[in-house]
């Protein structure tokens, strides 16, 4: 996503350990990348960490789909900062298409 300090980034791996059920493909995910934006007297800085997810892809057609994922963000707010959004569990919803 785009943060106040610029675009965030993430790299990861998606595993599909279960058989596809119709249009639904269950998955497990692990990511490493931007997980926090920290504000101090010098401005904003992005911090990195890991996130682990469980979710599924829902195929709308041969070239379009929606994905849903619950993520556990493994991150400790550094001393001297206050966490504003609260909680380690996040919901991710996405739309994908193939050209």
C-alpha positions as CSV (number, residue, x, y, z in Angstrom):
1,X,0.0,0.0,0.0
2,X,0.9,3.7,-0.1
3,X,2.0,5.1,3.3
4,X,2.7,8.6,4.3
5,X,6.4,7.9,3.7
6,X,5.9,6.4,0.2
7,X,4.9,3.0,-1.1
8,X,5.2,0.0,1.1
9,X,6.5,-3.4,-0.1
10,X,6.1,-7.1,0.6
11,X,7.6,-10.3,-0.7
12,X,6.2,-13.7,0.2
13,X,5.1,-17.2,-0.5
14,X,1.6,-18.6,-0.9
15,X,1.0,-22.3,-0.4
16,X,-2.1,-24.1,-1.6
17,X,-2.1,-27.3,0.6
18,X,-5.7,-28.3,0.1
19,X,-7.6,-29.4,-2.9
20,X,-9.5,-26.7,-4.8
21,X,-13.2,-26.7,-3.9
22,X,-15.1,-25.5,-7.0
23,X,-14.2,-21.8,-7.4
24,X,-12.4,-21.6,-4.0
25,X,-8.7,-22.3,-3.5
26,X,-7.7,-22.3,0.3
27,X,-4.2,-21.1,1.0
28,X,-1.5,-20.4,3.6
29,X,0.8,-17.4,3.2
30,X,4.0,-15.9,4.7
31,X,5.2,-12.4,3.9
32,X,8.1,-10.1,4.8
33,X,7.9,-6.3,4.2
34,X,6.4,-3.1,5.4
35,X,4.3,-3.6,8.5
36,X,4.4,-0.2,10.3
37,X,4.8,3.5,9.7
38,X,6.5,5.3,12.6
39,X,6.2,9.0,13.3
40,X,8.7,10.9,15.3
41,X,10.2,14.4,15.4
42,X,12.1,13.7,12.2
43,X,9.0,12.7,10.2
44,X,7.8,9.3,9.1
45,X,9.7,6.1,8.7
46,X,8.6,2.6,7.6
47,X,9.5,-0.5,9.6
48,X,9.5,-4.1,8.3
49,X,8.5,-7.4,9.8
50,X,6.8,-10.7,9.1
51,X,3.1,-11.6,8.5
52,X,1.5,-15.0,8.4
53,X,-1.9,-15.6,6.7
54,X,-4.7,-18.0,6.1
55,X,-7.2,-17.3,3.3
56,X,-8.6,-18.3,0.0
57,X,-8.9,-17.2,-3.7
58,X,-12.3,-17.1,-5.3
59,X,-12.3,-17.4,-9.0
60,X,-14.9,-15.2,-10.7
61,X,-13.9,-16.2,-14.3
62,X,-10.9,-17.6,-16.2
63,X,-9.0,-14.3,-15.8
64,X,-10.5,-12.6,-12.7
65,X,-10.7,-13.4,-9.0
66,X,-11.0,-12.1,-5.5
67,X,-8.9,-13.1,-2.6
68,X,-9.5,-12.9,1.2
69,X,-6.9,-13.3,3.9
70,X,-6.6,-13.0,7.7
71,X,-3.1,-12.0,8.6
72,X,-1.2,-12.2,11.9
73,X,1.4,-9.4,11.9
74,X,4.4,-10.4,14.0
75,X,5.6,-7.0,15.1
76,X,6.4,-5.3,18.4
77,X,6.0,-1.5,18.5
78,X,9.4,0.0,19.4
79,X,9.8,1.6,22.8
80,X,8.7,5.3,22.8
81,X,6.0,4.8,20.1
82,X,2.3,4.3,20.5
83,X,0.4,1.8,18.4
84,X,-2.7,3.6,16.9
85,X,-4.5,0.9,14.8
86,X,-4.4,-1.8,17.5
87,X,-4.3,-5.5,17.1
88,X,-2.0,-8.0,15.4
89,X,-4.8,-9.5,13.2
90,X,-5.6,-7.8,9.9
91,X,-7.9,-8.5,7.0
92,X,-6.7,-8.3,3.4
93,X,-9.1,-8.3,0.4
94,X,-7.8,-8.1,-3.1
95,X,-8.9,-8.3,-6.7
96,X,-6.8,-9.9,-9.4
97,X,-6.9,-10.2,-13.2
98,X,-4.8,-11.8,-15.9
99,X,-4.2,-9.7,-19.1
